Amino acid sequence: MYETIVAEPSAKISFAPITAADKPTFEQYLAGESERGCEFSFANLYLWGRQNWAVLHGHIVMFSQFDRRSIYPYPIGQSDKKAVLDAIIADARERGISCRITGLGPTAKQTLQELYPGKFRFYCDRDSFDYVYSIDDLADLKGKKYHRKRNHVNGFVSAFPNYSVESLDEQNLPSVRQMVDKWYQERIAADPTADFHLEQSALSRAFRHYRELEMEGLVLLSDGEVLAVTLGSQMSADTFDVHFEKARPDANGAYAAINYEFARHIRAKYPHIKFLDREEDMGLEGLRKAKQSYYPHHMVEKCWARLAEDDDDY
């Protein structure tokens, strides 16, 4: 039997929607976090789902509604964790919802276990682990293990000898959007049951706000035709997050080429960047094989937790 944690009266936190103007505040708090996955990239917080936030007890606290479920990403900050976590638990009780805390790395998980012994159940989700790569590996493709990747890039160069690499801008954006829209149309036609709505909405929003979010966009073109595009943003002092990557299915080697060119572009522009976080595989077998084939430097393991007393609410 678990001891019930009782909320104080009127314990609801006053959250507000995240806006692009909030980026400097988030970056200030995120700078002190050494253990975080791609869901704590500000661009992802702004682009995906319904994200609300508040500053409380020296932390950024978030209340997110994603995939028809309300969650609390682990609070960002270096102050008293007990006070802010108590406030999150109280807020969930006040709203009458299950208290689910997400984005837990090993340290955050240990903190919850120590502060609330036996009161949380923990679930680790392999499908949500981030793949993090050495930027030098992806920019150089050296050695036997990258032989096939080099062949893919060389095949692309042979097929499109006059291809060019451009930064995403107002001039090529309309053509990029046209290519991406066609990509989604073809995927939906091939599998009408597939749900591309969230990703398509997030990418469309990224195209509208990429400058405000300080995102880096790279485009591959040949004879004026867009072959591939990728978008990313800096996530921490030494890591860049790759948010989106799309290529024409009839352009063989385009995915390998945009991956290679983006790594080279980021390394040249930001010499301090050592890693590229290419995010999770979502449990998709093909995507998992593709990400594993690039030999990640390490994985970012993530878990989520919920109060044991909420077991009947699952």
C-alpha positions as CSV (number, residue, x, y, z in Angstrom):
1,M,0.0,0.0,0.0
2,Y,1.4,3.4,-1.0
3,E,1.0,6.5,1.0
4,T,-1.1,9.0,-0.8
5,I,0.4,12.4,-1.5
6,V,-2.2,15.0,-0.9
7,A,-2.4,18.3,-2.8
8,E,-2.7,21.6,-1.0
9,P,-5.8,23.6,-1.7
10,S,-5.6,25.9,-4.8
11,A,-2.3,24.3,-5.8
12,K,-2.7,24.7,-9.5
13,I,0.3,26.3,-11.2
14,S,-0.3,29.2,-13.5
15,F,1.1,28.0,-16.8
16,A,1.4,30.0,-20.0
17,P,1.9,28.8,-23.6
18,I,5.5,28.8,-24.9
19,T,6.3,31.4,-27.4
20,A,9.4,32.0,-29.6
21,A,10.2,35.0,-27.4
22,D,10.8,32.7,-24.5
23,K,13.9,31.2,-26.0
24,P,16.5,33.3,-24.1
25,T,14.9,32.4,-20.8
26,F,14.9,28.7,-21.6
27,E,18.4,28.8,-22.9
28,Q,19.6,30.4,-19.6
29,Y,18.1,27.5,-17.6
30,L,19.0,24.8,-20.1
31,A,22.7,25.9,-20.0
32,G,23.1,24.3,-16.6
33,E,21.6,20.9,-17.6
34,S,24.2,18.3,-18.6
35,E,21.8,15.4,-18.9
36,R,19.0,16.0,-21.3
37,G,17.5,14.5,-24.4
38,C,16.1,16.1,-27.6
39,E,12.7,16.8,-26.0
40,F,14.4,19.5,-24.0
41,S,15.7,21.3,-27.1
42,F,13.9,24.6,-27.1
43,A,13.0,24.2,-30.8
44,N,11.3,20.9,-30.1
45,L,9.5,22.3,-27.1
46,Y,8.1,25.1,-29.3
47,L,7.3,23.0,-32.4
48,W,5.7,19.9,-31.0
49,G,2.5,19.4,-29.1
50,R,0.9,21.9,-26.7
51,Q,3.5,23.1,-24.3
52,N,2.9,25.4,-21.4
53,W,5.4,26.7,-18.8
54,A,6.1,28.6,-15.7
55,V,9.0,29.6,-13.5
56,L,8.7,28.2,-10.0
57,H,11.1,27.5,-7.2
58,G,14.1,28.4,-9.4
59,H,13.0,26.0,-12.1
60,I,11.2,26.0,-15.4
61,V,8.2,23.8,-15.0
62,M,6.3,22.6,-18.0
63,F,2.8,21.1,-18.6
64,S,2.5,19.4,-21.9
65,Q,-0.4,17.9,-23.8
66,F,1.0,15.5,-26.4
67,D,-0.6,12.5,-28.1
68,R,-3.9,13.0,-26.0
69,R,-2.1,12.8,-22.7
70,S,-1.0,15.4,-20.2
71,I,2.6,15.1,-18.9
72,Y,5.1,17.1,-16.8
73,P,8.6,17.1,-18.4
74,Y,11.2,16.9,-15.6
75,P,11.8,20.5,-14.3
76,I,14.8,22.4,-15.6
77,G,16.9,24.2,-13.0
78,Q,19.5,23.8,-10.3
79,S,17.6,24.8,-7.1
80,D,15.6,22.8,-4.6
81,K,14.1,19.8,-6.6
82,K,11.8,18.7,-3.7
83,A,9.9,22.0,-3.7
84,V,9.3,22.1,-7.4
85,L,8.4,18.4,-7.6
86,D,6.0,18.8,-4.7
87,A,4.4,21.6,-6.7
88,I,4.1,19.4,-9.8
89,I,2.4,16.6,-7.8
90,A,0.0,19.1,-6.2
91,D,-0.8,20.6,-9.6
92,A,-1.7,17.1,-11.0
93,R,-3.9,16.4,-8.0
94,E,-5.6,19.8,-8.4
95,R,-6.3,19.0,-12.0
96,G,-7.5,15.5,-11.2
97,I,-5.0,13.9,-13.6
98,S,-2.3,11.3,-13.2
99,C,1.1,12.7,-12.4
100,R,3.4,11.6,-15.2
101,I,6.9,13.0,-15.2
102,T,8.9,12.5,-18.4
103,G,12.4,13.0,-19.8
104,L,14.2,11.3,-16.9
105,G,17.8,10.5,-17.4
106,P,19.7,8.4,-14.9
107,T,20.4,11.3,-12.5
108,A,16.8,12.6,-12.6
109,K,15.5,9.1,-12.0
110,Q,17.8,8.7,-9.0
111,T,16.6,12.0,-7.6
112,L,13.0,11.0,-7.8
113,Q,13.7,7.6,-6.2
114,E,15.6,9.3,-3.3
115,L,13.1,12.1,-2.7
116,Y,10.1,9.9,-3.0
117,P,11.1,6.4,-2.0
118,G,8.6,3.8,-3.3
119,K,6.1,6.4,-4.4
120,F,6.9,6.5,-8.2
121,R,6.9,3.7,-10.7
122,F,9.4,4.0,-13.5
123,Y,9.2,3.0,-17.2
124,C,12.1,3.1,-19.6
125,D,11.2,3.4,-23.3
126,R,13.9,2.2,-25.7
127,D,11.9,3.7,-28.6
128,S,12.6,7.2,-27.2
129,F,16.3,6.9,-26.7
130,D,18.3,9.5,-28.6
131,Y,21.1,8.4,-31.0
132,V,24.1,10.7,-30.6
133,Y,27.0,10.7,-33.1
134,S,30.5,12.1,-33.2
135,I,30.3,14.9,-35.7
136,D,33.7,13.9,-37.1
137,D,32.4,10.4,-37.8
138,L,29.4,11.8,-39.9
139,A,31.5,14.5,-41.6
140,D,34.4,12.3,-42.6
141,L,32.8,8.8,-43.0
142,K,36.3,7.3,-42.5
143,G,37.1,3.6,-42.1
144,K,35.7,0.3,-43.1
145,K,32.4,0.6,-41.1
146,Y,31.4,3.6,-43.2
147,H,32.3,2.0,-46.5
148,R,28.6,1.6,-47.5
149,K,27.8,5.2,-46.5
150,R,30.6,6.5,-48.6
151,N,29.2,4.5,-51.5
152,H,25.8,6.0,-51.0
153,V,27.2,9.5,-51.0
154,N,29.4,8.8,-54.1
155,G,26.4,7.3,-55.9
156,F,24.5,10.6,-55.2
157,V,27.4,12.6,-56.5
158,S,27.5,10.5,-59.7
159,A,23.8,10.8,-60.2
160,F,23.8,14.6,-59.6
161,P,27.3,15.8,-60.5
162,N,26.1,19.4,-60.5
163,Y,24.3,19.4,-57.2
164,S,24.6,22.4,-55.0
165,V,24.4,23.0,-51.2
166,E,22.5,26.1,-50.0
167,S,21.4,27.4,-46.6
168,L,17.6,27.5,-46.2
169,D,16.4,31.0,-47.0
170,E,13.5,33.0,-48.3
171,Q,14.4,32.3,-51.9
172,N,14.5,28.5,-51.8
173,L,11.9,28.0,-49.0
174,P,8.9,27.8,-51.4
175,S,10.6,25.0,-53.4
176,V,11.6,23.3,-50.2
177,R,8.0,23.4,-48.9
178,Q,6.7,22.0,-52.3
179,M,9.1,19.1,-52.1
180,V,8.2,18.4,-48.5
181,D,4.4,18.6,-49.1
182,K,4.8,16.1,-51.9
183,W,6.8,13.8,-49.6
184,Y,3.9,13.7,-47.1
185,Q,1.3,13.3,-49.9
186,E,3.1,10.2,-51.2
187,R,3.6,8.7,-47.7
188,I,-0.1,9.2,-46.8
189,A,-1.2,7.8,-50.1
190,A,1.0,4.7,-49.6
191,D,-0.3,4.2,-46.0
192,P,-3.5,6.0,-45.3
193,T,-3.5,4.7,-41.7
194,A,-0.2,6.3,-40.9
195,D,-0.3,9.4,-38.8
196,F,2.0,12.1,-40.1
197,H,-0.1,15.0,-38.8
198,L,2.1,15.9,-35.8
199,E,5.3,15.8,-37.7
200,Q,3.9,17.7,-40.7
201,S,2.5,20.4,-38.4
202,A,5.8,20.7,-36.5
203,L,7.9,21.0,-39.7
204,S,5.5,23.5,-41.2
205,R,5.8,25.6,-38.0
206,A,9.6,25.2,-38.2
207,F,9.6,26.6,-41.8
208,R,7.7,29.7,-40.5
209,H,9.8,30.3,-37.5
210,Y,13.3,28.9,-38.3
211,R,15.0,32.3,-38.0
212,E,13.4,33.1,-34.6
213,L,14.4,29.7,-33.3
214,E,17.9,30.2,-34.7
215,M,17.7,27.0,-36.6
216,E,20.2,25.9,-39.3
217,G,18.7,24.7,-42.5
218,L,20.5,23.1,-45.4
219,V,19.2,22.3,-48.8
220,L,20.5,20.0,-51.6
221,L,19.5,21.1,-55.2
222,S,20.2,20.0,-58.7
223,D,19.2,22.0,-61.7
224,G,16.9,24.1,-59.5
225,E,15.1,21.0,-58.1
226,V,15.2,20.4,-54.3
227,L,16.5,17.0,-53.5
228,A,16.8,17.1,-49.7
229,V,16.5,19.4,-46.7
230,T,17.4,19.2,-43.1
231,L,16.8,21.5,-40.1
232,G,18.6,21.6,-36.7
233,S,19.5,23.8,-33.8
234,Q,22.1,23.9,-31.1
235,M,21.0,21.9,-28.0
236,S,23.9,22.3,-25.6
237,A,27.5,23.6,-25.5
238,D,28.8,20.7,-27.6
239,T,25.7,19.1,-29.2
240,F,23.6,20.1,-32.2
241,D,20.1,18.6,-32.6
242,V,18.9,17.4,-36.0
243,H,15.2,17.9,-35.9
244,F,14.0,17.1,-39.5
245,E,15.5,15.4,-42.5
246,K,13.6,14.9,-45.8
247,A,14.7,13.8,-49.2
248,R,13.1,12.9,-52.5
249,P,12.6,9.1,-52.7
250,D,13.7,9.0,-56.3
251,A,17.0,10.7,-55.5
252,N,19.2,7.8,-54.6
253,G,21.7,8.6,-51.9
254,A,20.0,11.9,-51.0
255,Y,19.6,11.0,-47.4
256,A,23.2,9.9,-47.0
257,A,24.3,13.1,-48.8
258,I,22.3,15.6,-46.7
259,N,23.5,13.8,-43.6
260,Y,27.1,14.1,-44.7
261,E,26.8,17.7,-45.9
262,F,25.0,18.9,-42.8
263,A,27.7,17.4,-40.5
264,R,30.4,19.1,-42.5
265,H,28.4,22.4,-42.5
266,I,27.9,22.4,-38.7
267,R,31.5,21.4,-38.0
268,A,32.8,24.2,-40.2
269,K,30.5,26.9,-38.8
270,Y,30.5,25.8,-35.2
271,P,33.9,24.2,-34.4
272,H,33.0,23.7,-30.7
273,I,30.2,21.2,-31.7
274,K,31.4,17.6,-31.1
275,F,28.1,15.7,-31.4
276,L,25.0,15.5,-33.5
277,D,21.8,14.2,-31.7
278,R,19.7,12.6,-34.4
279,E,16.9,11.9,-32.0
280,E,14.9,8.7,-31.5
281,D,13.7,5.9,-33.8
282,M,10.1,5.8,-32.4
283,G,10.3,2.0,-32.5
284,L,10.2,2.0,-36.3
285,E,12.2,-1.0,-37.5
286,G,13.5,0.7,-40.7
287,L,14.4,3.9,-38.9
288,R,16.2,2.0,-36.1
289,K,18.3,0.1,-38.7
290,A,19.2,3.3,-40.5
291,K,20.2,5.1,-37.2
292,Q,22.2,2.1,-36.0
293,S,24.0,1.9,-39.4
294,Y,25.7,5.2,-38.6
295,Y,27.2,3.8,-35.4
296,P,26.2,6.2,-32.6
297,H,28.8,7.4,-30.2
298,H,26.3,6.9,-27.4
299,M,22.6,6.8,-26.6
300,V,20.6,9.1,-24.4
301,E,18.5,6.8,-22.2
302,K,15.2,8.2,-21.1
303,C,12.5,7.0,-18.7
304,W,9.2,8.4,-17.4
305,A,7.6,8.0,-14.0
306,R,4.2,8.2,-12.5
307,L,2.9,8.1,-8.9
308,A,2.2,4.5,-7.8
309,E,-1.1,5.7,-6.3
310,D,-2.2,6.6,-9.8
311,D,-1.9,3.0,-11.1
312,D,-5.7,2.7,-11.6
313,D,-5.6,5.8,-13.9
314,Y,-3.4,4.3,-16.6
